[in-house]
C-alpha cells in the first residue's frame, strides 16, 4: 500500500472511532422500528369517524358557541372570527342546519392503535344525529 493510502486509511479509522456507536444505534433502531405499530391514523382505521349519541355533552345556542370559540390572537395571524381559520367550515355547517334541530357539543375518543380525542359540535334532530363539525383533534395515550 502506498503511503498516501495508508495515511487515508488511518485518518478514516481515527475519525470513525468515536462515531461508530451512533451508526450502530441507528441501524438497530431501523431494524426494530419495522416491528412497532405504525402511528398512521388513516391507515389504522377501518371504521370511519362518527359521532354517537353518548358522545354529546351540552346543547348550545349558535351565539354561545361563536362567543366561546372566538379566536383572540394578539399578533393578528388568525382571523378575528369564530373558529379562526376554520370559520368557512363553521359557516357551511351553520348554513346546513335544519329548522327544528339543536346543536350540541361533543367529545369522543376514537381509534384502536392510534387513539385521538375529537371535539366539536353536532346537529341533532329529535330522532337522530344529522351531522357534525370537528373543531379539535388531539392525540391521547392508549
C-alpha positions as CSV (number, residue, x, y, z in Angstrom):
1,X,0.0,0.0,0.0
2,X,1.3,3.5,-0.8
3,X,2.0,5.9,2.0
4,X,-0.9,8.1,0.9
5,X,-3.4,5.2,1.1
6,X,-2.1,4.2,4.5
7,X,-2.5,7.7,5.8
8,X,-6.0,8.0,4.4
9,X,-7.0,4.6,6.0
10,X,-5.6,5.8,9.3
11,X,-7.5,9.1,9.1
12,X,-10.7,7.2,8.3
13,X,-10.2,4.8,11.3
14,X,-9.4,7.7,13.6
15,X,-12.4,9.7,12.6
16,X,-14.9,6.8,12.6
17,X,-13.7,5.6,16.0
18,X,-15.9,7.9,18.1
19,X,-18.9,7.8,15.8
20,X,-19.4,4.1,15.2
21,X,-21.8,3.7,18.2
22,X,-24.1,6.3,16.6
23,X,-24.2,4.4,13.3
24,X,-24.7,1.1,15.0
25,X,-27.6,2.6,17.1
26,X,-29.3,4.0,14.0
27,X,-29.0,0.6,12.3
28,X,-30.6,-1.2,15.3
29,X,-33.4,1.4,15.6
30,X,-34.2,1.0,11.9
31,X,-34.5,-2.8,12.3
32,X,-36.6,-2.6,15.5
33,X,-39.0,0.1,14.1
34,X,-40.3,-2.1,11.4
35,X,-41.9,-4.3,14.1
36,X,-43.5,-1.5,16.0
37,X,-47.1,-0.4,15.3
38,X,-47.4,2.4,12.8
39,X,-48.7,5.7,14.1
40,X,-50.7,6.5,11.0
41,X,-54.3,7.5,11.9
42,X,-55.8,7.0,8.4
43,X,-54.3,3.6,7.8
44,X,-55.2,2.2,11.2
45,X,-58.9,3.0,10.8
46,X,-61.3,0.6,9.1
47,X,-64.4,2.3,10.6
48,X,-64.9,5.9,9.6
49,X,-65.2,8.5,12.4
50,X,-68.8,9.0,13.6
51,X,-70.4,10.9,16.4
52,X,-72.6,8.8,18.7
53,X,-75.5,10.0,20.9
54,X,-73.4,9.1,24.0
55,X,-70.7,11.5,22.8
56,X,-73.0,14.5,23.1
57,X,-72.2,16.9,26.0
58,X,-74.4,20.0,26.1
59,X,-77.0,21.8,24.0
60,X,-75.8,25.2,23.0
61,X,-77.0,28.2,21.0
62,X,-75.1,29.4,17.9
63,X,-74.4,32.7,19.7
64,X,-72.9,30.9,22.7
65,X,-70.8,28.7,20.5
66,X,-69.5,31.6,18.5
67,X,-68.7,33.6,21.6
68,X,-66.9,30.7,23.2
69,X,-65.0,29.8,20.0
70,X,-63.8,33.2,19.0
71,X,-60.1,33.2,18.5
72,X,-58.2,36.1,20.0
73,X,-54.8,36.5,18.5
74,X,-52.7,39.5,19.6
75,X,-50.5,39.1,16.5
76,X,-53.5,39.0,14.2
77,X,-52.2,35.9,12.4
78,X,-55.7,34.3,12.9
79,X,-58.9,36.0,11.7
80,X,-60.9,37.6,14.4
81,X,-63.8,35.2,13.7
82,X,-65.4,32.2,15.5
83,X,-63.1,29.2,15.0
84,X,-60.4,31.4,13.3
85,X,-59.2,29.7,10.1
86,X,-61.9,27.1,10.5
87,X,-64.6,29.8,10.1
88,X,-65.6,28.9,6.5
89,X,-66.3,25.3,7.6
90,X,-68.3,26.6,10.5
91,X,-70.3,28.9,8.2
92,X,-71.1,25.9,5.9
93,X,-72.2,23.9,9.0
94,X,-74.4,26.7,10.2
95,X,-75.9,27.2,6.7
96,X,-76.8,23.5,6.6
97,X,-78.7,23.4,9.9
98,X,-82.3,22.3,9.5
99,X,-85.1,24.1,11.3
100,X,-86.2,22.3,14.5
101,X,-82.7,20.8,15.2
102,X,-80.4,21.7,18.0
103,X,-76.6,22.0,18.2
104,X,-74.8,20.0,20.9
105,X,-71.1,19.9,21.8
106,X,-69.5,16.5,21.6
107,X,-66.3,14.8,22.7
108,X,-65.2,11.4,21.5
109,X,-62.1,9.3,22.0
110,X,-61.6,7.4,18.8
111,X,-59.2,4.9,17.3
112,X,-57.7,1.5,18.1
113,X,-54.0,1.7,17.7
114,X,-53.7,5.5,17.3
115,X,-56.2,7.0,19.8
116,X,-57.3,10.6,19.4
117,X,-59.8,12.8,21.1
118,X,-62.3,14.6,18.8
119,X,-64.2,17.7,20.0
120,X,-66.8,19.7,18.1
121,X,-70.5,20.4,17.6
122,X,-73.2,18.1,16.2
123,X,-76.6,18.8,14.7
124,X,-79.2,16.8,16.5
125,X,-82.8,16.2,15.4
126,X,-85.4,14.7,17.8
127,X,-84.7,11.3,16.1
128,X,-81.0,11.2,15.2
129,X,-77.7,12.9,14.7
130,X,-77.6,14.7,11.4
131,X,-74.1,16.0,11.0
132,X,-71.1,17.3,12.9
133,X,-68.3,19.9,12.8
134,X,-65.0,18.8,14.3
135,X,-63.0,21.6,16.0
136,X,-60.2,19.8,17.7
137,X,-58.3,16.5,17.2
138,X,-55.7,15.7,19.9
139,X,-53.7,12.6,20.4
140,X,-54.3,10.7,23.7
141,X,-52.5,7.9,25.4
142,X,-53.8,4.4,25.0
